[in-house]
Amino acid sequence: MSGEHLFSDDETRQVAEGFLAASPWLGDAEWERIVIGPNAGYLAGFDGVFPPDAELSEGQKWSWQVSFSDPAGTKQALSHEVVLKGLSHIAYGDHTGPEGFRYMRIQQWFTEPTDARRTIRLSESDHSLICQCALYGKIVFPTGEAETLFGKKLDMFEEQRPSGNQALTDSTPD
């Protein structure tokens, strides 16, 4: 095997883009082209930026990275390799109960033949699950439709809201 990933850069970038689109609480997203592969870091300048005319060695290739801030203000970064780590956690991890149920769509997508997988679209919620597993090893933020209980979004502060079922983003303190 030549060391190529069965998942393309385009596929993993789509996952990261879906995660960012579904996560309005993440800030300051900044995309950049990077080089991945053996000793790729040596090609970057002192500022960490890869020159556009960098000569790549065997096993190196151009890829992508996105940096952003999470709600705690911590700088995070996703890349092709980080998204693959999240996919591996979901596909090969031992998941039971609700966690296992959440991952069923992604696990099926993961096992599809490459050509079929590239025509099937995951939801933004699936993208969020993959990226959160990659970054944190678990789900730490709501993921859309996966966070509903009996057809209604779970809200632990419902009794404190003026209308009883107002979204978190709609309430503003006085």
HELIX and SHEET records of a PDB file:
HELIX    1   1 ASP A    9  ALA A   21  1                                  13    
HELIX    2   2 ALA A   40  LEU A   43  5                                   4    
HELIX    3   3 HIS A   80  TYR A   92  1                                  13    
HELIX    4   4 GLY A   97  THR A  111  1                                  15    
HELIX    5   5 THR A  114  ARG A  117  1                                   4    
HELIX    6   6 GLU A  124  TYR A  136  1                                  13    
HELIX    7   7 GLY A  144  GLU A  147  5                                   4    
HELIX    8   8 GLU A  158  GLN A  160  5                                   3    
HELIX    9   9 LEU A  168  ASP A  170  5                                   3    
SHEET    1   A 3 GLY A  27  ILE A  36  0                                        
SHEET    2   A 3 LYS A  61  SER A  69 -1                                        
SHEET    3   A 3 LYS A  75  SER A  79 -1                                        
SHEET    1   B 2 THR A 148  LEU A 149  0                                        
SHEET    2   B 2 LYS A 152  LYS A 153 -1                                        
END                                                                             
